[in-house]
Amino acid sequence: MQAVLDACRAALARPGSVIALTGAGVSAESGIPTFRGKEGYWTVGAREYHPQELATLAAFEAMPWEVWAWYLYRRTVCRRAAPNPGHHALAQLATALPDRFALVTQNVDGLHRRAGSPAAQTFPIHGELSLMRCAADCALDRWPIPDAVPDIARGEAVAAEVRALLVCPRCGEMARPHVLWFDESYDEPRFFLDTVRRLAGRATLVVVAGTSAQTNLPWQVVRLAAAVGATIVDVNVEDNPFGDIAARSGGVIRGPAAAALTAIADALISR
């Protein structure tokens, strides 16, 4: 690990942005199941759905309240979880590097913000489970899911009184979870596409943690940063394509994210 920490310090000595790119592996240590794991499966009637089947606009349009039930259950799991030392380490790094650090997260659980990561430096590129927006797209606004919406158990249906709360405050149409679905595209107003690409294009260091390299924008971040000579570090319990790039750059750490991110943050803060 020492060689990786030295590479991170050397990168910080150069001008440019410092990016942490986080995925589900970071929150797994808080007890949140990874999205594509067996815990993400959901039964509707006699059929079991894979997460990639439910997390689509097409599924929402076909069975909106079943999809809402799945997301409200996931919201329940996330609300009952607590940030772990990895989340706190990145929040401390954001405070130490207010003009240079950016947290780009694929996670929709909100744990980074609950750990203290500033909103101005945190870019949830796949949305947030705590927010909803108009399903009819009457506006770009996002609103917190009302506090009166209760936690729900796995397999529990959305009650009529809860459905009445899940509406757009502006036009009164049905609301939808503020998440990026598999049959949708990244954009700037909702998912920070242009902002994140600009940050990557002037990066000096990208620390990738807990992501399996399955989605497009994280790949763009790593490739854009590598193209301008940024140091790339990969933290993961498993080998993955980002690790191949990092092995030729700042190095890889094969182990839990919390301990590795804490060590990296400490090294950069105390440089």
VENWO-V666351 format. One record per residue. N is the residue number from 1. RES is the residue in one small letter. SS is DSSP state (H for helix, E for strand, L for the rest). BURIAL is + if it has 16 or more other C-alpha atoms within 10 Angstrom, else -. Layout:
BEGIN
n={N/N}
res={RES/RES}
ss={SS/SS}
burial={BURIAL/BURIAL}
END
This chain:
BEGIN
n={1/2/3/4/5/6/7/8/9/10/11/12/13/14/15/16/17/18/19/20/21/22/23/24/25/26/27/28/29/30/31/32/33/34/35/36/37/38/39/40/41/42/43/44/45/46/47/48/49/50/51/52/53/54/55/56/57/58/59/60/61/62/63/64/65/66/67/68/69/70/71/72/73/74/75/76/77/78/79/80/81/82/83/84/85/86/87/88/89/90/91/92/93/94/95/96/97/98/99/100/101/102/103/104/105/106/107/108/109/110/111/112/113/114/115/116/117/118/119/120/121/122/123/124/125/126/127/128/129/130/131/132/133/134/135/136/137/138/139/140/141/142/143/144/145/146/147/148/149/150/151/152/153/154/155/156/157/158/159/160/161/162/163/164/165/166/167/168/169/170/171/172/173/174/175/176/177/178/179/180/181/182/183/184/185/186/187/188/189/190/191/192/193/194/195/196/197/198/199/200/201/202/203/204/205/206/207/208/209/210/211/212/213/214/215/216/217/218/219/220/221/222/223/224/225/226/227/228/229/230/231/232/233/234/235/236/237/238/239/240/241/242/243/244/245/246/247/248/249/250/251/252/253/254/255/256/257/258/259/260/261/262/263/264/265/266/267/268/269/270/271}
res={m/q/a/v/l/d/a/c/r/a/a/l/a/r/p/g/s/v/i/a/l/t/g/a/g/v/s/a/e/s/g/i/p/t/f/r/g/k/e/g/y/w/t/v/g/a/r/e/y/h/p/q/e/l/a/t/l/a/a/f/e/a/m/p/w/e/v/w/a/w/y/l/y/r/r/t/v/c/r/r/a/a/p/n/p/g/h/h/a/l/a/q/l/a/t/a/l/p/d/r/f/a/l/v/t/q/n/v/d/g/l/h/r/r/a/g/s/p/a/a/q/t/f/p/i/h/g/e/l/s/l/m/r/c/a/a/d/c/a/l/d/r/w/p/i/p/d/a/v/p/d/i/a/r/g/e/a/v/a/a/e/v/r/a/l/l/v/c/p/r/c/g/e/m/a/r/p/h/v/l/w/f/d/e/s/y/d/e/p/r/f/f/l/d/t/v/r/r/l/a/g/r/a/t/l/v/v/v/a/g/t/s/a/q/t/n/l/p/w/q/v/v/r/l/a/a/a/v/g/a/t/i/v/d/v/n/v/e/d/n/p/f/g/d/i/a/a/r/s/g/g/v/i/r/g/p/a/a/a/a/l/t/a/i/a/d/a/l/i/s/r}
ss={L/H/H/H/H/H/H/H/H/H/H/H/L/L/L/L/E/E/E/E/E/E/L/H/H/H/H/H/L/L/L/L/L/L/L/L/L/H/H/H/L/E/E/E/L/L/E/E/E/L/H/H/H/H/L/L/H/H/H/H/H/H/L/H/H/H/H/H/H/H/H/H/H/H/H/H/H/H/H/L/L/L/L/L/H/H/H/H/H/H/H/H/H/H/H/H/L/L/L/L/E/E/E/E/E/L/L/L/L/L/H/H/H/H/L/L/L/L/H/H/H/E/E/E/L/L/E/E/E/E/E/E/E/E/L/L/L/L/L/L/L/L/E/E/L/L/L/L/L/L/L/L/L/L/L/L/L/L/L/H/H/H/H/L/L/L/E/L/L/L/L/L/L/E/E/E/E/E/E/L/L/L/L/L/L/L/L/H/H/H/H/L/H/H/H/H/H/H/H/H/H/L/E/E/E/E/E/E/E/L/L/L/L/L/L/H/H/H/H/H/H/H/H/H/H/H/H/L/L/L/E/E/E/E/E/E/L/L/L/L/H/H/H/H/H/H/H/L/L/L/E/E/E/E/L/L/H/H/H/H/H/H/H/H/H/H/H/H/H/L/L}
burial={-/-/-/+/+/+/+/+/+/+/+/+/-/-/-/+/+/+/+/+/+/+/+/+/+/+/+/+/+/+/-/+/+/+/+/-/-/-/-/+/+/+/-/-/-/-/-/-/-/+/+/-/+/+/+/+/+/-/+/+/-/-/-/+/+/+/+/+/+/+/+/+/+/+/+/+/+/+/+/-/+/+/+/+/+/+/+/+/+/+/+/+/+/+/-/-/-/-/-/+/+/+/+/+/+/+/+/+/+/+/+/+/+/-/+/+/+/+/-/-/+/+/+/+/+/+/+/+/+/+/+/+/+/+/+/-/-/-/-/-/+/+/-/-/+/-/-/-/+/-/+/+/-/-/-/-/+/+/-/-/-/-/-/-/+/+/+/+/-/-/-/-/+/+/+/+/+/+/+/+/+/-/-/-/-/+/-/-/-/+/+/+/+/-/-/+/+/-/+/+/+/+/+/+/+/+/+/+/+/+/+/+/+/-/-/-/+/+/-/+/+/+/+/+/+/+/-/-/+/+/+/+/+/+/+/+/-/-/-/+/-/+/+/-/+/+/-/-/+/+/+/+/+/-/-/+/+/+/-/+/+/+/+/+/+/+/-/+/-/-/-}
END
